[in-house]
Amino acid sequence: MAKKKQIQENEFFDINKFPSKEGMLVFGISMSQVSNIQSATKCFSYIEELVKKIMYPYVGLSFLYSDNLYFYQKGEPSKLNKKFQQLMISHKNEFNKILNNNRWYIRDSFSFLSWNQALLEVKDFMNYFSKLKEIYKKDKIFQKYLKEDIKESKKKINEESILFILEEILVFYLVSKGRLKLPNRYLNGKEKWVLWCYPGKPLKSEIYLYQKNFFNLQNKENDYENSYYDLTEKKLYNYDRVDLETLKL
């Protein structure tokens, strides 16, 4: 009998089937990508591929818009607020139009949340965030990876860019660890697994946060508590099998 090939570090593949229990997919929507690789049409195309992996019927999807994260950018708050409100509403309306033409999808299985709505669902979010900022100030390796992420995004390395990423990856981490439950009428808090999905590779600083698990949080019920799914390359990144020193992103 042939030996089963052992999966190596930094070797990642697509998902065959999702677990046979209630689950939630989360699309983190970047406001800078909402009109291109995360447009309503593109999101629906990703969903059509993901649906093929569902065995158990109770799977929902939450769109989490990163609107308020962008207030770390320089700009007049009132103009930024108006811009992002328009983008979010247009995206949601366009997606609902697509659902109207594909009525076999369950409407209530899709939910739409702004960034601050999500933060309200976390007990002691500001406490977590304050602690993470202190950890970052002392951890040279954390600083190294986060600055590499900023360079990769072609942004300036400054306090605003650092805080943007720290807050973003903290929210992802808290969702994976079950400390942040995203409202979804179809699942009503019964999801056993949660998987972050985005069209692109993960951030090194995010992988580092999950690997170090500074807050010692566990969510063993979640099969994907240390994972991320790249919608573009159709790869599941298991952060437990990542060697950051040799990983090429």
Long-range contacts (C-beta under 8 A, 24 or more apart in sequence): 7-241, 8-241, 9-241, 9-242, 9-243, 9-246, 10-241, 10-242, 10-243, 10-246, 10-247, 10-248, 11-241, 12-235, 12-236, 12-237, 12-238, 12-241, 13-235, 13-236, 14-234, 14-235, 14-236, 15-53, 15-229, 15-236, 16-53, 17-53, 17-54, 17-55, 18-53, 18-54, 18-55, 18-56, 18-59, 18-193, 18-195, 19-56, 19-192, 19-193, 19-223, 20-55, 20-56, 21-56, 21-58, 21-192, 21-193, 22-56, 22-58, 22-59, 22-187, 22-190, 22-191, 22-192, 22-193, 23-56, 23-58, 23-59, 23-60, 23-191, 23-192, 23-193, 23-194, 23-195, 24-59, 24-60, 24-61, 24-62, 24-182, 24-184, 24-187, 24-191, 24-193, 24-194, 24-195, 25-50, 25-59, 25-60, 25-61, 25-62, 25-194, 25-195, 25-197, 26-61, 26-62, 26-64, 26-175, 26-182, 26-194, 26-195, 26-196, 26-197, 27-61, 27-62, 27-63, 27-64, 27-197, 27-198, 28-64, 28-66, 28-168, 28-172, 28-196, 28-197, 28-198, 29-63, 29-64, 29-65, 29-66, 29-91, 30-66, 30-198, 31-65, 31-66, 31-67, 31-69, 31-70, 31-84, 31-87, 33-199, 34-65, 34-87, 34-88, 34-91, 35-87, 37-199, 37-200, 37-232, 38-199, 39-91, 39-94, 40-91, 40-94, 40-95, 40-97, 40-98, 41-94, 41-98, 42-199, 43-95, 44-95, 44-98, 44-102, 46-197, 46-199, 46-231, 49-231, 49-234, 50-197, 58-186, 58-187, 58-190, 59-109, 60-109, 60-110, 60-111, 60-184, 60-186, 60-187, 60-191, 61-109, 61-110, 61-111, 62-110, 62-111, 62-112, 62-113, 62-182, 62-183, 62-184, 63-91, 63-92, 63-95, 63-110, 63-111, 63-112, 63-113, 64-113, 64-115, 64-118, 64-171, 64-182, 65-91, 65-112, 65-113, 65-114, 65-115, 66-115, 66-168, 67-114, 67-115, 68-114, 68-115, 68-116, 69-115, 69-164, 69-167, 69-168, 70-164, 72-160, 72-161, 72-163, 72-164, 72-167, 73-160, 73-164, 74-160, 88-112, 88-114, 106-186, 108-184, 108-185, 108-186, 109-184, 109-186, 109-187, 110-186, 111-182, 111-183, 111-184, 111-185, 113-182, 113-183, 115-171, 117-183, 118-171, 118-180, 118-182, 119-171, 121-180, 121-181, 121-182, 121-183, 122-171, 122-174, 122-179, 122-180, 123-179, 125-174, 128-170, 128-174, 128-215, 129-166, 129-167, 129-170, 131-214, 131-215, 132-166, 132-170, 132-209, 132-214, 133-163, 133-166, 135-214, 136-162, 136-166, 141-208, 142-205, 142-208, 142-209, 142-212, 145-203, 145-204, 145-205, 145-207, 145-208, 145-244, 146-203, 146-204, 146-205, 148-204, 148-205, 149-203, 149-204, 149-205, 152-249, 165-203, 165-205, 166-205, 169-203, 169-205, 169-206, 169-209, 170-209, 172-196, 172-206, 172-228, 173-206, 173-209, 173-210, 173-217, 174-217, 176-210, 176-219, 176-222, 176-224, 176-225, 176-226, 176-227, 177-215, 177-217, 177-218, 177-219, 177-222, 177-225, 178-217, 178-219, 178-221, 178-222, 178-225, 179-217, 192-221, 192-222, 192-223, 193-221, 193-222, 193-223, 193-224, 194-222, 194-224, 195-224, 195-227, 195-228, 195-229, 196-224, 196-227, 196-228, 196-229, 197-228, 197-229, 197-231, 198-228, 198-229, 198-230, 198-231, 199-230, 199-231, 199-232, 200-230, 200-231, 200-232, 201-230, 201-233, 201-237, 201-249, 202-228, 202-230, 202-237, 202-239, 202-249, 204-244, 204-247, 204-249, 207-237, 207-239, 207-242, 207-244, 207-247, 208-244, 210-239, 211-239, 211-240, 211-242, 211-244
